[in-house]
Amino acid sequence: MSGNQVSIPVHIRDHFEDGDVLRWKVVDGTLRVGHTGQKQGVFEDFQPGEPDEQVDVVTEHDRSELE
């Protein structure tokens, strides 16, 4: 471990694919790592819709108090 980064040994990384999710949890002082496979093609059939009303982005920006 270095700073906020952790190296995963290659013999462990080889079991996973890009996009897979690792969940880290400490239980009674022991680190446990769980694996969730990345679902492929989740948004393949996604069709963006039209908004119900037009949005004035300047007004929304000012309302959010961002500068």
BELHU-V756360 format. One record per residue. RES is the residue in one small letter. SS is DSSP state (alpha for helix, beta for strand, coil for the rest). PSI is psi in whole degrees, 0 to 359 (NA if undefined). NEAR is the number of other C-alpha atoms within 10 Angstrom. Layout:
BEGIN
RES | SS | PSI | NEAR
RES | SS | PSI | NEAR
END
This chain:
BEGIN
m | coil | 137 | 7
s | beta | 115 | 6
g | coil | 236 | 5
n | coil | 21 | 5
q | beta | 146 | 7
v | coil | 135 | 8
s | coil | 133 | 8
i | coil | 122 | 10
p | coil | 145 | 8
v | alpha | 324 | 8
h | alpha | 341 | 7
i | alpha | 316 | 8
r | alpha | 327 | 11
d | coil | 343 | 9
h | coil | 354 | 7
f | coil | 169 | 14
e | coil | 160 | 10
d | coil | 136 | 8
g | coil | 346 | 11
d | coil | 152 | 12
v | beta | 131 | 13
l | beta | 131 | 13
r | beta | 126 | 10
w | beta | 136 | 11
k | beta | 139 | 12
v | beta | 123 | 9
v | beta | 117 | 8
d | coil | 41 | 6
g | coil | 4 | 7
t | beta | 132 | 8
l | beta | 129 | 9
r | beta | 136 | 11
v | beta | 128 | 10
g | beta | 159 | 9
h | beta | 134 | 11
t | beta | 120 | 11
g | coil | 148 | 12
q | coil | 129 | 13
k | coil | 124 | 9
q | coil | 141 | 8
g | coil | 26 | 8
v | coil | 321 | 8
f | coil | 17 | 8
e | coil | 321 | 7
d | coil | 7 | 7
f | coil | 130 | 8
q | coil | 113 | 7
p | coil | 142 | 6
g | coil | 172 | 6
e | coil | 141 | 7
p | coil | 154 | 7
d | coil | 331 | 6
e | coil | 155 | 6
q | coil | 147 | 7
v | coil | 128 | 9
d | coil | 103 | 8
v | alpha | 329 | 9
v | alpha | 314 | 9
t | alpha | 316 | 9
e | alpha | 321 | 11
h | alpha | 311 | 11
d | alpha | 323 | 10
r | alpha | 327 | 9
s | coil | 355 | 9
e | coil | 28 | 7
l | coil | 148 | 7
e | coil | NA | 5
END
